[in-house]
Amino acid sequence: MRIDEVIHQPVRLRVMASLVALDQKEQLDFTRLRDLLSVTDDNLGAHLLKLEEAGYIRVEKTFVGRKPRTFLSATAKGRAAFEEHVDALEGIIRSSDRRGATEPAARQPSGKKRIMR
């Protein structure tokens, strides 16, 4: 298990979580995802490009009537990478829970004050 640096960035993590929550054949509209995540078009576009380059998402551009629309879905590779990333995060949490129960309490500050200038 390993942390996936592509997915680990917070916006990309939220994108992947949104897309893997869909059935494999389902897609999410760019505008709906942007609104769901409360990000700008440019910000979301940059993160989607990174995920697409990694092969984690599929971007389908089409027209509905005369309006361009972009639909997004997670690829099998993206779903597997997300699952591995979540497993790695859960492993970190489990290991910190075990350490917290067996390790001595954290050292308390010495009481000395630092002067910041």
MMTF fields as JSON, N, C-alpha, C and O atoms, coordinates in Angstrom:
{
  "mmtfVersion": "1.0.0",
  "mmtfProducer": "UNKNOWN",
  "numBonds": 467,
  "numAtoms": 468,
  "numGroups": 117,
  "numChains": 1,
  "numModels": 1,
  "chainsPerModel": [1],
  "groupsPerChain": [117],
  "chainIdList": ["A"],
  "bondAtomList": [4, 2, 8, 6, 12, 10, 16, 14, 20, 18, 24, 22, 28, 26, 32, 30, 36, 34, 40, 38, 44, 42, 48, 46, 52, 50, 56, 54, 60, 58, 64, 62, 68, 66, 72, 70, 76, 74, 80, 78, 84, 82, 88, 86, 92, 90, 96, 94, 100, 98, 104, 102, 108, 106, 112, 110, 116, 114, 120, 118, 124, 122, 128, 126, 132, 130, 136, 134, 140, 138, 144, 142, 148, 146, 152, 150, 156, 154, 160, 158, 164, 162, 168, 166, 172, 170, 176, 174, 180, 178, 184, 182, 188, 186, 192, 190, 196, 194, 200, 198, 204, 202, 208, 206, 212, 210, 216, 214, 220, 218, 224, 222, 228, 226, 232, 230, 236, 234, 240, 238, 244, 242, 248, 246, 252, 250, 256, 254, 260, 258, 264, 262, 268, 266, 272, 270, 276, 274, 280, 278, 284, 282, 288, 286, 292, 290, 296, 294, 300, 298, 304, 302, 308, 306, 312, 310, 316, 314, 320, 318, 324, 322, 328, 326, 332, 330, 336, 334, 340, 338, 344, 342, 348, 346, 352, 350, 356, 354, 360, 358, 364, 362, 368, 366, 372, 370, 376, 374, 380, 378, 384, 382, 388, 386, 392, 390, 396, 394, 400, 398, 404, 402, 408, 406, 412, 410, 416, 414, 420, 418, 424, 422, 428, 426, 432, 430, 436, 434, 440, 438, 444, 442, 448, 446, 452, 450, 456, 454, 460, 458, 464, 462],
  "bondOrderList": [1, 1, 1, 1, 1, 1, 1, 1, 1, 1, 1, 1, 1, 1, 1, 1, 1, 1, 1, 1, 1, 1, 1, 1, 1, 1, 1, 1, 1, 1, 1, 1, 1, 1, 1, 1, 1, 1, 1, 1, 1, 1, 1, 1, 1, 1, 1, 1, 1, 1, 1, 1, 1, 1, 1, 1, 1, 1, 1, 1, 1, 1, 1, 1, 1, 1, 1, 1, 1, 1, 1, 1, 1, 1, 1, 1, 1, 1, 1, 1, 1, 1, 1, 1, 1, 1, 1, 1, 1, 1, 1, 1, 1, 1, 1, 1, 1, 1, 1, 1, 1, 1, 1, 1, 1, 1, 1, 1, 1, 1, 1, 1, 1, 1, 1, 1],
  "groupList": [{"groupName": "MET", "atomNameList": ["N", "CA", "C", "O"], "elementList": ["N", "C", "C", "O"], "formalChargeList": [0, 0, 0, 0], "bondAtomList": [1, 0, 2, 1, 3, 2], "bondOrderList": [1, 1, 2], "singleLetterCode": "M", "chemCompType": "L-PEPTIDE LINKING"}, {"groupName": "ARG", "atomNameList": ["N", "CA", "C", "O"], "elementList": ["N", "C", "C", "O"], "formalChargeList": [0, 0, 0, 0], "bondAtomList": [1, 0, 2, 1, 3, 2], "bondOrderList": [1, 1, 2], "singleLetterCode": "R", "chemCompType": "L-PEPTIDE LINKING"}, {"groupName": "ILE", "atomNameList": ["N", "CA", "C", "O"], "elementList": ["N", "C", "C", "O"], "formalChargeList": [0, 0, 0, 0], "bondAtomList": [1, 0, 2, 1, 3, 2], "bondOrderList": [1, 1, 2], "singleLetterCode": "I", "chemCompType": "L-PEPTIDE LINKING"}, {"groupName": "ASP", "atomNameList": ["N", "CA", "C", "O"], "elementList": ["N", "C", "C", "O"], "formalChargeList": [0, 0, 0, 0], "bondAtomList": [1, 0, 2, 1, 3, 2], "bondOrderList": [1, 1, 2], "singleLetterCode": "D", "chemCompType": "L-PEPTIDE LINKING"}, {"groupName": "GLU", "atomNameList": ["N", "CA", "C", "O"], "elementList": ["N", "C", "C", "O"], "formalChargeList": [0, 0, 0, 0], "bondAtomList": [1, 0, 2, 1, 3, 2], "bondOrderList": [1, 1, 2], "singleLetterCode": "E", "chemCompType": "L-PEPTIDE LINKING"}, {"groupName": "VAL", "atomNameList": ["N", "CA", "C", "O"], "elementList": ["N", "C", "C", "O"], "formalChargeList": [0, 0, 0, 0], "bondAtomList": [1, 0, 2, 1, 3, 2], "bondOrderList": [1, 1, 2], "singleLetterCode": "V", "chemCompType": "L-PEPTIDE LINKING"}, {"groupName": "HIS", "atomNameList": ["N", "CA", "C", "O"], "elementList": ["N", "C", "C", "O"], "formalChargeList": [0, 0, 0, 0], "bondAtomList": [1, 0, 2, 1, 3, 2], "bondOrderList": [1, 1, 2], "singleLetterCode": "H", "chemCompType": "L-PEPTIDE LINKING"}, {"groupName": "GLN", "atomNameList": ["N", "CA", "C", "O"], "elementList": ["N", "C", "C", "O"], "formalChargeList": [0, 0, 0, 0], "bondAtomList": [1, 0, 2, 1, 3, 2], "bondOrderList": [1, 1, 2], "singleLetterCode": "Q", "chemCompType": "L-PEPTIDE LINKING"}, {"groupName": "PRO", "atomNameList": ["N", "CA", "C", "O"], "elementList": ["N", "C", "C", "O"], "formalChargeList": [0, 0, 0, 0], "bondAtomList": [1, 0, 2, 1, 3, 2], "bondOrderList": [1, 1, 2], "singleLetterCode": "P", "chemCompType": "L-PEPTIDE LINKING"}, {"groupName": "LEU", "atomNameList": ["N", "CA", "C", "O"], "elementList": ["N", "C", "C", "O"], "formalChargeList": [0, 0, 0, 0], "bondAtomList": [1, 0, 2, 1, 3, 2], "bondOrderList": [1, 1, 2], "singleLetterCode": "L", "chemCompType": "L-PEPTIDE LINKING"}, {"groupName": "ALA", "atomNameList": ["N", "CA", "C", "O"], "elementList": ["N", "C", "C", "O"], "formalChargeList": [0, 0, 0, 0], "bondAtomList": [1, 0, 2, 1, 3, 2], "bondOrderList": [1, 1, 2], "singleLetterCode": "A", "chemCompType": "L-PEPTIDE LINKING"}, {"groupName": "SER", "atomNameList": ["N", "CA", "C", "O"], "elementList": ["N", "C", "C", "O"], "formalChargeList": [0, 0, 0, 0], "bondAtomList": [1, 0, 2, 1, 3, 2], "bondOrderList": [1, 1, 2], "singleLetterCode": "S", "chemCompType": "L-PEPTIDE LINKING"}, {"groupName": "LYS", "atomNameList": ["N", "CA", "C", "O"], "elementList": ["N", "C", "C", "O"], "formalChargeList": [0, 0, 0, 0], "bondAtomList": [1, 0, 2, 1, 3, 2], "bondOrderList": [1, 1, 2], "singleLetterCode": "K", "chemCompType": "L-PEPTIDE LINKING"}, {"groupName": "PHE", "atomNameList": ["N", "CA", "C", "O"], "elementList": ["N", "C", "C", "O"], "formalChargeList": [0, 0, 0, 0], "bondAtomList": [1, 0, 2, 1, 3, 2], "bondOrderList": [1, 1, 2], "singleLetterCode": "F", "chemCompType": "L-PEPTIDE LINKING"}, {"groupName": "THR", "atomNameList": ["N", "CA", "C", "O"], "elementList": ["N", "C", "C", "O"], "formalChargeList": [0, 0, 0, 0], "bondAtomList": [1, 0, 2, 1, 3, 2], "bondOrderList": [1, 1, 2], "singleLetterCode": "T", "chemCompType": "L-PEPTIDE LINKING"}, {"groupName": "ASN", "atomNameList": ["N", "CA", "C", "O"], "elementList": ["N", "C", "C", "O"], "formalChargeList": [0, 0, 0, 0], "bondAtomList": [1, 0, 2, 1, 3, 2], "bondOrderList": [1, 1, 2], "singleLetterCode": "N", "chemCompType": "L-PEPTIDE LINKING"}, {"groupName": "GLY", "atomNameList": ["N", "CA", "C", "O"], "elementList": ["N", "C", "C", "O"], "formalChargeList": [0, 0, 0, 0], "bondAtomList": [1, 0, 2, 1, 3, 2], "bondOrderList": [1, 1, 2], "singleLetterCode": "G", "chemCompType": "PEPTIDE LINKING"}, {"groupName": "TYR", "atomNameList": ["N", "CA", "C", "O"], "elementList": ["N", "C", "C", "O"], "formalChargeList": [0, 0, 0, 0], "bondAtomList": [1, 0, 2, 1, 3, 2], "bondOrderList": [1, 1, 2], "singleLetterCode": "Y", "chemCompType": "L-PEPTIDE LINKING"}],
  "groupTypeList": [0, 1, 2, 3, 4, 5, 2, 6, 7, 8, 5, 1, 9, 1, 5, 0, 10, 11, 9, 5, 10, 9, 3, 7, 12, 4, 7, 9, 3, 13, 14, 1, 9, 1, 3, 9, 9, 11, 5, 14, 3, 3, 15, 9, 16, 10, 6, 9, 9, 12, 9, 4, 4, 10, 16, 17, 2, 1, 5, 4, 12, 14, 13, 5, 16, 1, 12, 8, 1, 14, 13, 9, 11, 10, 14, 10, 12, 16, 1, 10, 10, 13, 4, 4, 6, 5, 3, 10, 9, 4, 16, 2, 2, 1, 11, 11, 3, 1, 1, 16, 10, 14, 4, 8, 10, 10, 1, 7, 8, 11, 16, 12, 12, 1, 2, 0, 1],
  "groupIdList": [1, 2, 3, 4, 5, 6, 7, 8, 9, 10, 11, 12, 13, 14, 15, 16, 17, 18, 19, 20, 21, 22, 23, 24, 25, 26, 27, 28, 29, 30, 31, 32, 33, 34, 35, 36, 37, 38, 39, 40, 41, 42, 43, 44, 45, 46, 47, 48, 49, 50, 51, 52, 53, 54, 55, 56, 57, 58, 59, 60, 61, 62, 63, 64, 65, 66, 67, 68, 69, 70, 71, 72, 73, 74, 75, 76, 77, 78, 79, 80, 81, 82, 83, 84, 85, 86, 87, 88, 89, 90, 91, 92, 93, 94, 95, 96, 97, 98, 99, 100, 101, 102, 103, 104, 105, 106, 107, 108, 109, 110, 111, 112, 113, 114, 115, 116, 117],
  "secStructList": [7, 7, 7, 7, 2, 2, 2, 2, 1, 2, 2, 2, 2, 2, 2, 2, 2, 2, 2, 2, 6, 1, 7, 6, 6, 7, 7, 3, 3, 2, 2, 2, 2, 2, 2, 2, 2, 6, 7, 7, 2, 2, 2, 2, 2, 2, 2, 2, 2, 2, 2, 2, 2, 6, 6, 1, 3, 3, 3, 3, 3, 3, 3, 3, 6, 6, 3, 3, 3, 3, 3, 3, 3, 3, 7, 2, 2, 2, 2, 2, 2, 2, 2, 2, 2, 2, 2, 2, 2, 2, 2, 2, 2, 2, 2, 2, 2, 2, 2, 2, 2, 2, 1, 7, 7, 7, 7, 7, 7, 7, 1, 7, 7, 7, 7, 7, 7],
  "xCoordList": [0.847, 0.0, 0.89, 1.897, 0.486, 1.264, 0.335, -0.742, 0.783, 0.072, 0.318, 1.46, -0.729, -0.622, -0.527, -1.489, 0.62, 0.854, -0.08, -0.381, -0.538, -1.472, -2.825, -3.431, -3.288, -4.609, -4.567, -5.571, -3.451, -3.375, -3.723, -4.192, -3.512, -3.836, -5.337, -6.133, -5.751, -7.137, -8.22, -9.212, -8.066, -9.104, -9.168, -10.256, -8.014, -8.008, -8.568, -9.232, -8.311, -8.877, -10.402, -11.089, -10.918, -12.372, -12.969, -14.077, -12.243, -12.703, -12.83, -13.864, -11.763, -11.771, -12.852, -13.524, -13.03, -14.074, -15.449, -16.301, -15.66, -16.945, -17.159, -18.263, -16.11, -16.253, -16.33, -17.086, -15.576, -15.65, -16.94, -17.299, -17.638, -18.934, -20.001, -21.038, -19.749, -20.681, -20.52, -19.477, -21.545, -21.407, -20.405, -20.194, -19.791, -18.73, -19.161, -18.334, -20.397, -20.865, -21.415, -21.762, -21.498, -22.046, -20.976, -19.783, -21.442, -20.567, -21.121, -22.303, -20.231, -20.621, -20.299, -19.218, -21.22, -21.044, -20.024, -20.036, -19.147, -18.121, -18.741, -18.243, -19.812, -20.441, -20.965, -20.825, -21.561, -22.077, -20.924, -21.03, -19.829, -18.677, -18.061, -17.711, -17.934, -17.385, -18.206, -17.654, -19.533, -20.404, -20.344, -20.372, -20.262, -20.182, -18.924, -18.96, -17.811, -16.535, -16.278, -15.335, -17.102, -16.943, -15.564, -14.854, -15.194, -13.926, -14.223, -15.339, -13.219, -13.398, -13.205, -12.648, -13.668, -13.493, -12.01, -11.627, -11.184, -9.749, -9.081, -8.271, -9.419, -8.845, -9.223, -8.362, -10.5, -10.952, -10.323, -9.894, -10.265, -9.677, -8.232, -7.828, -7.453, -6.052, -5.933, -5.083, -6.773, -6.732, -7.222, -6.688, -8.227, -8.719, -7.659, -7.518, -6.92, -5.846, -4.813, -4.374, -4.429, -3.449, -3.975, -3.239, -5.243, -5.847, -5.985, -5.792, -6.318, -6.449, -5.08, -4.972, -4.051, -2.7, -2.221, -1.458, -2.667, -2.308, -3.135, -2.843, -4.164, -5.034, -6.105, -6.702, -6.358, -7.31, -8.742, -9.688, -8.903, -10.257, -10.368, -9.374, -11.598, -11.913, -12.717, -13.672, -12.312, -12.993, -13.644, -12.971, -14.954, -15.692, -16.347, -17.211, -15.915, -16.481, -17.479, -17.191, -18.652, -19.717, -20.57, -20.313, -21.559, -22.502, -23.878, -24.296, -24.564, -25.957, -26.697, -26.615, -27.429, -27.983, -26.804, -26.019, -26.68, -25.534, -24.508, -23.541, -24.732, -23.836, -22.807, -23.158, -21.535, -20.518, -20.672, -20.936, -20.505, -20.603, -19.437, -18.989, -18.957, -17.867, -18.373, -18.913, -18.186, -18.596, -17.368, -16.44, -17.367, -16.201, -16.573, -17.681, -15.63, -15.812, -14.456, -13.423, -14.47, -13.239, -12.954, -13.866, -11.694, -11.285, -11.056, -11.018, -10.906, -10.589, -9.27, -9.141, -8.296, -7.007, -7.19, -6.576, -8.035, -8.292, -8.995, -8.687, -9.947, -10.66, -9.696, -9.751, -8.818, -7.84, -6.86, -6.531, -6.396, -5.463, -6.12, -5.487, -7.381, -8.098, -8.263, -8.064, -8.622, -8.797, -7.473, -7.458, -6.383, -5.068, -4.702, -4.142, -5.017, -4.73, -5.517, -4.966, -6.794, -7.633, -7.114, -7.074, -6.719, -6.151, -4.898, -4.7, -4.055, -2.835, -3.18, -2.558, -4.162, -4.583, -5.143, -4.854, -5.949, -6.51, -5.396, -5.474, -4.366, -3.224, -2.503, -2.085, -2.363, -1.732, -2.567, -2.028, -3.862, -4.757, -4.687, -4.588, -4.738, -4.659, -3.337, -3.32, -2.238, -0.941, -0.83, -0.213, -1.411, -1.35, -2.266, -1.966, -3.378, -4.258, -3.534, -3.635, -2.806, -2.071, -0.953, -0.746, -0.242, 0.843, 0.309, 0.914, -0.817, -1.389, -1.725, -1.674, -2.067, -2.437, -1.217, -1.309, -0.07, 1.075, 2.259, 3.107, 2.359, 3.507, 3.272, 2.128, 4.352, 4.196, 3.622, 3.698, 3.062, 2.472, 3.526, 4.715, 3.081, 3.986, 4.616, 4.004, 5.838, 6.558, 5.876, 5.456, 5.769, 5.173, 6.225, 7.406, 5.816, 6.775, 7.448, 6.858, 8.687, 9.485, 9.042, 9.509, 8.165, 7.718, 8.512, 8.121, 9.617, 10.415, 9.655, 9.036, 9.714, 9.038, 10.029, 11.154, 9.601, 10.426, 9.94, 8.738, 10.849, 10.484, 10.642, 11.718, 9.561, 9.562, 9.706, 9.0, 10.614, 10.798, 10.548, 10.654],
  "yCoordList": [-1.182, 0.0, 1.243, 1.314, 2.211, 3.442, 4.629, 4.507, 5.768, 7.02, 7.377, 7.37, 7.683, 8.067, 9.592, 10.291, 10.097, 11.545, 12.283, 13.456, 11.62, 12.266, 12.454, 13.522, 11.428, 11.477, 12.251, 12.851, 12.252, 12.784, 14.266, 14.701, 15.041, 16.471, 16.6, 15.885, 17.477, 17.508, 17.615, 16.889, 18.489, 18.61, 17.325, 16.836, 16.784, 15.546, 14.374, 13.502, 14.345, 13.307, 13.399, 12.381, 14.604, 14.806, 14.487, 13.956, 14.805, 14.45, 12.935, 12.413, 12.237, 10.778, 10.162, 9.222, 10.668, 10.151, 10.326, 9.442, 11.459, 11.715, 10.762, 10.254, 10.521, 9.691, 8.203, 7.48, 7.73, 6.299, 5.947, 4.773, 6.945, 6.701, 6.356, 5.787, 6.699, 6.389, 4.94, 4.331, 4.389, 3.081, 3.216, 4.313, 2.114, 2.152, 2.779, 3.39, 2.654, 3.192, 4.613, 5.222, 5.139, 6.478, 7.543, 7.292, 8.744, 9.896, 11.067, 11.115, 12.002, 13.209, 14.405, 14.483, 15.32, 16.535, 17.455, 17.597, 18.074, 18.984, 20.057, 20.309, 20.68, 21.767, 21.274, 21.959, 20.105, 19.531, 19.248, 19.532, 18.691, 18.405, 19.695, 19.779, 20.696, 21.992, 22.57, 23.051, 22.521, 23.057, 22.217, 22.756, 20.918, 20.008, 20.267, 20.217, 20.544, 20.763, 22.226, 22.527, 23.13, 24.569, 25.061, 25.696, 24.762, 25.219, 25.979, 25.931, 26.677, 27.405, 26.465, 25.376, 26.896, 26.121, 25.837, 24.701, 26.872, 26.713, 25.766, 24.923, 25.908, 25.048, 23.593, 22.713, 23.346, 21.987, 21.447, 20.294, 22.273, 21.845, 21.4, 20.402, 22.119, 21.764, 20.42, 19.599, 20.205, 18.942, 17.776, 16.67, 18.024, 16.966, 16.561, 15.38, 17.534, 17.236, 16.308, 15.343, 16.593, 15.762, 14.332, 13.366, 14.208, 12.885, 12.154, 10.94, 12.896, 12.297, 11.818, 10.726, 12.617, 12.232, 10.972, 10.186, 10.782, 9.592, 8.379, 7.252, 8.614, 7.526, 7.165, 6.091, 8.063, 7.779, 8.169, 7.63, 9.099, 9.509, 9.54, 9.625, 9.469, 9.605, 10.899, 11.142, 11.712, 12.979, 12.855, 12.589, 13.05, 12.956, 14.303, 14.767, 14.915, 16.214, 15.966, 15.267, 16.556, 16.359, 17.623, 18.593, 17.603, 18.713, 18.208, 17.124, 18.994, 18.736, 19.926, 21.042, 19.661, 20.766, 21.466, 20.839, 22.742, 23.493, 23.836, 24.554, 23.32, 23.661, 22.553, 21.374, 22.938, 21.934, 21.468, 22.264, 20.184, 19.606, 18.651, 17.998, 18.575, 17.671, 16.717, 17.129, 15.427, 14.39, 13.631, 13.391, 13.257, 12.642, 11.305, 11.12, 10.386, 9.106, 8.576, 8.947, 7.714, 7.085, 5.859, 5.101, 5.666, 4.48, 3.334, 3.548, 2.126, 0.978, 1.227, 0.913, 1.788, 2.117, 3.138, 3.014, 4.148, 5.169, 4.611, 4.984, 3.709, 3.086, 2.262, 2.305, 1.514, 0.695, 1.58, 1.286, 2.66, 3.578, 4.249, 4.416, 4.631, 5.266, 4.285, 4.649, 3.054, 2.042, 1.803, 1.693, 1.724, 1.528, 2.73, 2.57, 3.927, 5.144, 5.152, 5.454, 4.822, 4.778, 3.715, 3.943, 2.561, 1.51, 2.011, 1.728, 2.755, 3.298, 4.292, 4.28, 5.141, 6.096, 5.378, 5.75, 4.341, 3.574, 2.879, 2.766, 2.415, 1.792, 2.774, 2.423, 4.0, 5.042, 5.297, 5.431, 5.363, 5.61, 4.447, 4.663, 3.221, 2.048, 2.023, 1.743, 2.315, 2.269, 3.372, 3.166, 4.532, 5.6, 5.285, 5.674, 4.589, 4.171, 3.195, 3.299, 2.245, 1.254, 1.93, 1.619, 2.844, 3.537, 4.372, 4.432, 5.016, 5.87, 5.1, 5.658, 3.824, 3.023, 2.456, 2.112, 2.35, 1.674, 2.577, 2.217, 3.722, 4.6, 5.531, 5.868, 5.949, 6.889, 8.221, 8.561, 8.942, 10.245, 11.152, 11.039, 12.045, 12.994, 13.892, 14.201, 14.302, 15.182, 16.529, 17.087, 17.041, 18.345, 19.429, 19.196, 20.606, 21.704, 22.021, 21.829, 22.507, 22.775, 24.0, 24.233, 24.775, 25.974, 27.207, 28.328, 27.014, 28.149, 28.853, 28.217, 30.153, 30.931, 31.358, 31.752, 31.275, 31.749, 33.127, 33.357, 34.013, 35.343, 35.374, 35.112, 35.695, 35.765, 37.221, 38.091, 37.479, 38.85, 38.925, 40.0],
  "zCoordList": [0.0, 0.0, 0.0, 0.705, -0.81, -0.868, -1.087, -1.671, -0.605, -0.854, -2.315, -2.775, -3.029, -4.434, -4.496, -4.178, -4.9, -4.913, -5.874, -5.654, -6.927, -7.858, -7.175, -7.27, -6.498, -5.857, -4.547, -4.162, -3.864, -2.5, -2.389, -1.336, -3.428, -3.386, -3.077, -3.685, -2.162, -1.686, -2.764, -2.694, -3.748, -4.77, -5.602, -5.907, -5.967, -6.759, -5.954, -6.515, -4.669, -3.816, -3.824, -3.906, -3.739, -3.746, -5.117, -5.201, -6.188, -7.536, -7.641, -8.059, -7.255, -7.362, -6.484, -6.907, -5.283, -4.395, -5.034, -4.939, -5.678, -6.344, -7.516, -7.712, -8.292, -9.489, -9.168, -9.818, -8.192, -7.87, -7.14, -7.051, -6.62, -5.985, -7.019, -6.678, -8.274, -9.361, -9.783, -9.543, -10.41, -11.044, -12.179, -12.696, -12.566, -13.576, -14.891, -15.569, -15.267, -16.553, -16.438, -17.449, -15.235, -15.038, -15.227, -15.062, -15.579, -15.76, -14.953, -14.615, -14.659, -13.938, -14.815, -15.397, -14.907, -15.687, -14.999, -13.776, -15.79, -15.281, -14.381, -13.284, -14.837, -14.087, -12.747, -11.734, -12.736, -11.485, -10.514, -9.321, -11.028, -10.184, -9.645, -8.468, -10.513, -10.086, -8.942, -7.953, -9.084, -8.045, -6.769, -5.663, -6.925, -5.785, -4.958, -3.728, -5.642, -4.966, -4.606, -3.873, -5.112, -4.87, -5.293, -4.514, -6.535, -7.103, -8.393, -8.91, -8.904, -10.156, -11.342, -11.201, -12.501, -13.733, -13.978, -14.258, -13.871, -14.145, -13.15, -13.536, -11.885, -10.862, -11.121, -11.121, -11.34, -11.606, -12.882, -12.925, -13.918, -15.186, -15.036, -15.633, -14.252, -14.032, -13.312, -13.656, -12.329, -11.588, -12.444, -12.359, -13.258, -14.14, -15.156, -15.476, -15.659, -16.615, -15.977, -16.603, -14.748, -14.038, -13.864, -14.066, -13.491, -13.323, -14.656, -14.73, -15.698, -17.031, -17.528, -18.086, -17.332, -17.76, -17.039, -17.599, -15.802, -15.037, -15.467, -15.068, -16.278, -16.722, -15.709, -15.79, -14.743, -13.676, -14.019, -13.445, -14.948, -15.34, -16.861, -17.583, -17.31, -18.734, -18.879, -18.142, -19.836, -20.107, -21.475, -22.471, -21.518, -22.778, -23.065, -22.321, -24.162, -24.545, -25.671, -26.643, -25.511, -26.481, -26.544, -25.83, -27.383, -27.462, -27.074, -27.482, -26.293, -25.965, -26.543, -26.03, -27.633, -28.413, -29.063, -29.775, -28.825, -29.357, -28.285, -28.538, -27.102, -25.988, -25.764, -25.721, -25.623, -25.308, -23.86, -22.958, -23.665, -22.325, -22.126, -23.068, -20.918, -20.569, -19.502, -18.475, -19.77, -18.832, -18.362, -19.135, -17.099, -16.461, -15.836, -15.333, -15.88, -15.207, -14.771, -15.328, -13.782, -13.295, -14.156, -14.485, -14.518, -15.271, -14.272, -13.06, -14.802, -13.94, -13.214, -12.031, -13.92, -13.306, -12.185, -11.126, -12.414, -11.407, -10.189, -9.057, -10.425, -9.304, -8.449, -7.22, -9.109, -8.379, -7.606, -6.457, -8.234, -7.579, -6.377, -5.334, -6.518, -5.413, -4.259, -3.1, -4.568, -3.53, -2.784, -1.558, -3.524, -2.904, -2.035, -0.951, -2.514, -1.754, -0.442, 0.617, -0.516, 0.688, 1.649, 2.858, 1.128, 1.986, 2.705, 3.887, 1.989, 2.592, 3.704, 4.766, 3.457, 4.484, 5.705, 6.842, 5.458, 6.575, 7.358, 8.582, 6.662, 7.331, 8.24, 9.344, 7.772, 8.593, 9.842, 10.94, 9.671, 10.809, 11.802, 13.01, 11.292, 12.174, 12.943, 14.141, 12.259, 12.943, 13.988, 15.033, 13.728, 14.726, 15.902, 17.03, 15.664, 16.766, 17.68, 18.903, 17.099, 17.894, 18.689, 19.862, 18.055, 18.746, 19.885, 20.955, 19.662, 20.7, 21.966, 23.062, 21.827, 22.99, 23.71, 24.888, 23.024, 23.638, 23.918, 24.735, 23.286, 23.481, 24.663, 24.969, 25.332, 26.445, 25.963, 24.782, 26.884, 26.554, 25.936, 26.238, 25.075, 24.431, 25.478, 26.501, 25.213, 26.117, 26.202, 25.189, 27.39, 27.596, 27.393, 27.652, 26.936, 26.776, 28.103, 29.167, 28.038, 29.237, 30.003, 31.118, 29.439, 30.104, 29.708, 30.035, 29.01, 28.544, 27.429, 26.576, 27.456, 26.418, 25.363, 25.668, 24.122, 23.029, 22.614, 22.483, 22.414, 21.966, 20.457, 19.92, 19.796, 18.328, 17.915, 18.424, 16.998, 16.522, 15.06, 14.469]
}
